[in-house]
Amino acid sequence: MGSGHDQQDQLIYKIEELRRRMTETALEEGFSSSKSVRMSQELDYLLNQIQEKNEA
C-alpha cells in the first residue's frame, strides 16, 4: 500500500512541477510555441496516468 501511495505522490509532484515550468515557458515563449505544446502534451499524459490509477 505504501509503495503505490509513494508513486502517486511522486507523480503529483511531477505534474505540479511540469505545470509550473509549462506556465513559465508559455509566458516567455508563447502558448503555441513548440516547447509549450510539448510540455502540455507531457502534462496531459501524466494527468491521464494519475486518472487511470485512481480509477483502478
Biopython code that builds the backbone (N, CA, C, O; Angstrom):
import numpy as np
from Bio.PDB.StructureBuilder import StructureBuilder

atoms = [
    (1, "MET", "N", (0.825, -1.197, 0.000)),
    (1, "MET", "CA", (0.000, 0.000, 0.000)),
    (1, "MET", "C", (0.867, 1.258, 0.000)),
    (1, "MET", "O", (0.578, 2.197, -0.741)),
    (2, "GLY", "N", (1.900, 1.295, 0.798)),
    (2, "GLY", "CA", (2.750, 2.465, 0.890)),
    (2, "GLY", "C", (3.446, 2.783, -0.408)),
    (2, "GLY", "O", (3.610, 3.954, -0.751)),
    (3, "SER", "N", (3.863, 1.754, -1.143)),
    (3, "SER", "CA", (4.585, 1.965, -2.393)),
    (3, "SER", "C", (3.718, 2.663, -3.435)),
    (3, "SER", "O", (4.174, 3.588, -4.107)),
    (4, "GLY", "N", (2.473, 2.223, -3.568)),
    (4, "GLY", "CA", (1.568, 2.851, -4.516)),
    (4, "GLY", "C", (1.300, 4.300, -4.172)),
    (4, "GLY", "O", (1.207, 5.158, -5.050)),
    (5, "HIS", "N", (1.177, 4.561, -2.876)),
    (5, "HIS", "CA", (0.944, 5.938, -2.428)),
    (5, "HIS", "C", (2.172, 6.800, -2.721)),
    (5, "HIS", "O", (2.040, 7.951, -3.137)),
    (6, "ASP", "N", (3.366, 6.243, -2.503)),
    (6, "ASP", "CA", (4.594, 6.979, -2.805)),
    (6, "ASP", "C", (4.700, 7.286, -4.292)),
    (6, "ASP", "O", (5.102, 8.383, -4.679)),
    (7, "GLN", "N", (4.336, 6.308, -5.127)),
    (7, "GLN", "CA", (4.372, 6.522, -6.580)),
    (7, "GLN", "C", (3.397, 7.617, -6.985)),
    (7, "GLN", "O", (3.718, 8.451, -7.832)),
    (8, "GLN", "N", (2.215, 7.623, -6.389)),
    (8, "GLN", "CA", (1.231, 8.649, -6.714)),
    (8, "GLN", "C", (1.721, 10.021, -6.252)),
    (8, "GLN", "O", (1.545, 11.015, -6.956)),
    (9, "ASP", "N", (2.337, 10.075, -5.065)),
    (9, "ASP", "CA", (2.897, 11.339, -4.583)),
    (9, "ASP", "C", (3.962, 11.861, -5.540)),
    (9, "ASP", "O", (4.016, 13.058, -5.819)),
    (10, "GLN", "N", (4.812, 10.963, -6.045)),
    (10, "GLN", "CA", (5.851, 11.367, -6.992)),
    (10, "GLN", "C", (5.239, 11.862, -8.293)),
    (10, "GLN", "O", (5.718, 12.832, -8.881)),
    (11, "LEU", "N", (4.185, 11.200, -8.738)),
    (11, "LEU", "CA", (3.507, 11.597, -9.964)),
    (11, "LEU", "C", (2.859, 12.971, -9.790)),
    (11, "LEU", "O", (2.928, 13.808, -10.690)),
    (12, "ILE", "N", (2.238, 13.202, -8.647)),
    (12, "ILE", "CA", (1.621, 14.507, -8.370)),
    (12, "ILE", "C", (2.687, 15.597, -8.334)),
    (12, "ILE", "O", (2.475, 16.692, -8.855)),
    (13, "TYR", "N", (3.829, 15.301, -7.723)),
    (13, "TYR", "CA", (4.925, 16.277, -7.682)),
    (13, "TYR", "C", (5.399, 16.601, -9.096)),
    (13, "TYR", "O", (5.616, 17.767, -9.427)),
    (14, "LYS", "N", (5.564, 15.557, -9.945)),
    (14, "LYS", "CA", (5.991, 15.767, -11.328)),
    (14, "LYS", "C", (4.992, 16.642, -12.067)),
    (14, "LYS", "O", (5.378, 17.538, -12.818)),
    (15, "ILE", "N", (3.706, 16.381, -11.852)),
    (15, "ILE", "CA", (2.651, 17.153, -12.514)),
    (15, "ILE", "C", (2.719, 18.617, -12.087)),
    (15, "ILE", "O", (2.658, 19.516, -12.927)),
    (16, "GLU", "N", (2.844, 18.853, -10.797)),
    (16, "GLU", "CA", (2.898, 20.236, -10.303)),
    (16, "GLU", "C", (4.122, 20.970, -10.823)),
    (16, "GLU", "O", (4.036, 22.141, -11.195)),
    (17, "GLU", "N", (5.260, 20.289, -10.850)),
    (17, "GLU", "CA", (6.496, 20.900, -11.329)),
    (17, "GLU", "C", (6.401, 21.186, -12.837)),
    (17, "GLU", "O", (6.795, 22.261, -13.290)),
    (18, "LEU", "N", (5.889, 20.240, -13.596)),
    (18, "LEU", "CA", (5.749, 20.435, -15.036)),
    (18, "LEU", "C", (4.754, 21.549, -15.336)),
    (18, "LEU", "O", (4.973, 22.342, -16.253)),
    (19, "ARG", "N", (3.673, 21.618, -14.581)),
    (19, "ARG", "CA", (2.684, 22.687, -14.785)),
    (19, "ARG", "C", (3.322, 24.060, -14.540)),
    (19, "ARG", "O", (3.074, 25.010, -15.283)),
    (20, "ARG", "N", (4.135, 24.150, -13.503)),
    (20, "ARG", "CA", (4.825, 25.416, -13.195)),
    (20, "ARG", "C", (5.781, 25.798, -14.327)),
    (20, "ARG", "O", (5.798, 26.944, -14.775)),
    (21, "ARG", "N", (6.579, 24.823, -14.785)),
    (21, "ARG", "CA", (7.536, 25.084, -15.856)),
    (21, "ARG", "C", (6.824, 25.420, -17.170)),
    (21, "ARG", "O", (7.264, 26.291, -17.920)),
    (22, "MET", "N", (5.726, 24.722, -17.434)),
    (22, "MET", "CA", (4.980, 24.968, -18.657)),
    (22, "MET", "C", (4.405, 26.388, -18.658)),
    (22, "MET", "O", (4.438, 27.070, -19.682)),
    (23, "THR", "N", (3.884, 26.827, -17.526)),
    (23, "THR", "CA", (3.331, 28.180, -17.425)),
    (23, "THR", "C", (4.420, 29.218, -17.674)),
    (23, "THR", "O", (4.203, 30.179, -18.411)),
    (24, "GLU", "N", (5.583, 29.032, -17.069)),
    (24, "GLU", "CA", (6.700, 29.960, -17.283)),
    (24, "GLU", "C", (7.102, 29.989, -18.756)),
    (24, "GLU", "O", (7.316, 31.057, -19.329)),
    (25, "THR", "N", (7.201, 28.812, -19.357)),
    (25, "THR", "CA", (7.590, 28.716, -20.762)),
    (25, "THR", "C", (6.561, 29.393, -21.652)),
    (25, "THR", "O", (6.919, 30.134, -22.568)),
    (26, "ALA", "N", (5.288, 29.143, -21.387)),
    (26, "ALA", "CA", (4.224, 29.735, -22.201)),
    (26, "ALA", "C", (4.247, 31.261, -22.109)),
    (26, "ALA", "O", (4.035, 31.949, -23.107)),
    (27, "LEU", "N", (4.501, 31.780, -20.925)),
    (27, "LEU", "CA", (4.537, 33.234, -20.759)),
    (27, "LEU", "C", (5.759, 33.840, -21.447)),
    (27, "LEU", "O", (5.696, 34.960, -21.954)),
    (28, "GLU", "N", (6.867, 33.105, -21.466)),
    (28, "GLU", "CA", (8.096, 33.611, -22.085)),
    (28, "GLU", "C", (8.114, 33.408, -23.596)),
    (28, "GLU", "O", (8.531, 34.299, -24.336)),
    (29, "GLU", "N", (7.662, 32.234, -24.061)),
    (29, "GLU", "CA", (7.819, 31.866, -25.471)),
    (29, "GLU", "C", (6.510, 31.858, -26.242)),
    (29, "GLU", "O", (6.511, 31.757, -27.469)),
    (30, "GLY", "N", (5.398, 31.962, -25.533)),
    (30, "GLY", "CA", (4.094, 31.918, -26.178)),
    (30, "GLY", "C", (3.432, 30.573, -25.938)),
    (30, "GLY", "O", (4.096, 29.543, -25.828)),
    (31, "PHE", "N", (2.124, 30.605, -25.860)),
    (31, "PHE", "CA", (1.369, 29.396, -25.554)),
    (31, "PHE", "C", (1.415, 28.372, -26.684)),
    (31, "PHE", "O", (1.248, 27.177, -26.444)),
    (32, "SER", "N", (1.639, 28.832, -27.908)),
    (32, "SER", "CA", (1.664, 27.903, -29.034)),
    (32, "SER", "C", (3.084, 27.548, -29.474)),
    (32, "SER", "O", (3.269, 26.919, -30.516)),
    (33, "SER", "N", (4.091, 27.948, -28.687)),
    (33, "SER", "CA", (5.461, 27.565, -29.026)),
    (33, "SER", "C", (5.599, 26.051, -28.944)),
    (33, "SER", "O", (4.887, 25.397, -28.183)),
    (34, "SER", "N", (6.508, 25.502, -29.723)),
    (34, "SER", "CA", (6.667, 24.044, -29.752)),
    (34, "SER", "C", (7.029, 23.501, -28.374)),
    (34, "SER", "O", (6.596, 22.409, -28.007)),
    (35, "LYS", "N", (7.809, 24.243, -27.619)),
    (35, "LYS", "CA", (8.194, 23.797, -26.269)),
    (35, "LYS", "C", (6.981, 23.773, -25.339)),
    (35, "LYS", "O", (6.804, 22.829, -24.569)),
    (36, "SER", "N", (6.147, 24.813, -25.413)),
    (36, "SER", "CA", (4.934, 24.860, -24.583)),
    (36, "SER", "C", (3.987, 23.722, -24.933)),
    (36, "SER", "O", (3.422, 23.082, -24.045)),
    (37, "VAL", "N", (3.814, 23.471, -26.222)),
    (37, "VAL", "CA", (2.913, 22.412, -26.676)),
    (37, "VAL", "C", (3.434, 21.053, -26.224)),
    (37, "VAL", "O", (2.661, 20.218, -25.753)),
    (38, "ARG", "N", (4.735, 20.824, -26.364)),
    (38, "ARG", "CA", (5.327, 19.553, -25.944)),
    (38, "ARG", "C", (5.136, 19.326, -24.443)),
    (38, "ARG", "O", (4.809, 18.220, -24.011)),
    (39, "MET", "N", (5.343, 20.377, -23.658)),
    (39, "MET", "CA", (5.154, 20.262, -22.208)),
    (39, "MET", "C", (3.687, 20.007, -21.873)),
    (39, "MET", "O", (3.382, 19.240, -20.960)),
    (40, "SER", "N", (2.788, 20.641, -22.605)),
    (40, "SER", "CA", (1.357, 20.432, -22.394)),
    (40, "SER", "C", (0.968, 18.989, -22.694)),
    (40, "SER", "O", (0.162, 18.396, -21.977)),
    (41, "GLN", "N", (1.540, 18.428, -23.750)),
    (41, "GLN", "CA", (1.259, 17.038, -24.095)),
    (41, "GLN", "C", (1.786, 16.088, -23.022)),
    (41, "GLN", "O", (1.129, 15.107, -22.675)),
    (42, "GLU", "N", (2.972, 16.385, -22.503)),
    (42, "GLU", "CA", (3.530, 15.559, -21.427)),
    (42, "GLU", "C", (2.658, 15.663, -20.174)),
    (42, "GLU", "O", (2.426, 14.670, -19.484)),
    (43, "LEU", "N", (2.183, 16.866, -19.891)),
    (43, "LEU", "CA", (1.306, 17.066, -18.744)),
    (43, "LEU", "C", (-0.002, 16.282, -18.921)),
    (43, "LEU", "O", (-0.487, 15.663, -17.973)),
    (44, "ASP", "N", (-0.564, 16.308, -20.117)),
    (44, "ASP", "CA", (-1.776, 15.525, -20.397)),
    (44, "ASP", "C", (-1.524, 14.043, -20.130)),
    (44, "ASP", "O", (-2.350, 13.364, -19.521)),
    (45, "TYR", "N", (-0.381, 13.552, -20.590)),
    (45, "TYR", "CA", (-0.033, 12.142, -20.388)),
    (45, "TYR", "C", (0.028, 11.803, -18.899)),
    (45, "TYR", "O", (-0.522, 10.790, -18.466)),
    (46, "LEU", "N", (0.697, 12.650, -18.119)),
    (46, "LEU", "CA", (0.822, 12.396, -16.682)),
    (46, "LEU", "C", (-0.534, 12.471, -15.990)),
    (46, "LEU", "O", (-0.824, 11.668, -15.103)),
    (47, "LEU", "N", (-1.362, 13.427, -16.388)),
    (47, "LEU", "CA", (-2.694, 13.545, -15.794)),
    (47, "LEU", "C", (-3.548, 12.321, -16.121)),
    (47, "LEU", "O", (-4.311, 11.847, -15.280)),
    (48, "ASN", "N", (-3.415, 11.812, -17.348)),
    (48, "ASN", "CA", (-4.139, 10.591, -17.717)),
    (48, "ASN", "C", (-3.660, 9.412, -16.902)),
    (48, "ASN", "O", (-4.464, 8.571, -16.500)),
    (49, "GLN", "N", (-2.362, 9.333, -16.649)),
    (49, "GLN", "CA", (-1.833, 8.243, -15.831)),
    (49, "GLN", "C", (-2.418, 8.255, -14.421)),
    (49, "GLN", "O", (-2.822, 7.216, -13.897)),
    (50, "ILE", "N", (-2.459, 9.421, -13.824)),
    (50, "ILE", "CA", (-2.969, 9.502, -12.455)),
    (50, "ILE", "C", (-4.461, 9.208, -12.427)),
    (50, "ILE", "O", (-4.957, 8.608, -11.474)),
    (51, "GLN", "N", (-5.174, 9.624, -13.458)),
    (51, "GLN", "CA", (-6.620, 9.327, -13.528)),
    (51, "GLN", "C", (-6.844, 7.824, -13.656)),
    (51, "GLN", "O", (-7.734, 7.272, -13.010)),
    (52, "GLU", "N", (-6.048, 7.165, -14.481)),
    (52, "GLU", "CA", (-6.168, 5.715, -14.634)),
    (52, "GLU", "C", (-5.889, 4.998, -13.320)),
    (52, "GLU", "O", (-6.576, 4.035, -12.978)),
    (53, "LYS", "N", (-4.888, 5.459, -12.586)),
    (53, "LYS", "CA", (-4.542, 4.833, -11.300)),
    (53, "LYS", "C", (-5.676, 5.031, -10.293)),
    (53, "LYS", "O", (-5.956, 4.140, -9.491)),
    (54, "ASN", "N", (-6.321, 6.182, -10.332)),
    (54, "ASN", "CA", (-7.422, 6.460, -9.399)),
    (54, "ASN", "C", (-8.666, 5.660, -9.746)),
    (54, "ASN", "O", (-9.476, 5.363, -8.868)),
    (55, "GLU", "N", (-8.827, 5.308, -11.012)),
    (55, "GLU", "CA", (-9.993, 4.530, -11.424)),
    (55, "GLU", "C", (-9.798, 3.040, -11.207)),
    (55, "GLU", "O", (-10.766, 2.280, -11.188)),
    (56, "ALA", "N", (-8.545, 2.616, -11.042)),
    (56, "ALA", "CA", (-8.240, 1.177, -10.864)),
    (56, "ALA", "C", (-8.608, 0.692, -9.474)),
    (56, "ALA", "O", (-8.419, -0.484, -9.160)),
]
sb = StructureBuilder()
sb.init_structure("model")
sb.init_model(0)
sb.init_chain("A")
sb.init_seg("    ")
for serial, (resi, resn, name, xyz) in enumerate(atoms, 1):
    if name == "N":
        sb.init_residue(resn, " ", resi, " ")
    sb.init_atom(name, np.array(xyz, "f"), 0.0, 1.0, " ", f" {name:<3s}", serial, name[0])
structure = sb.get_structure()
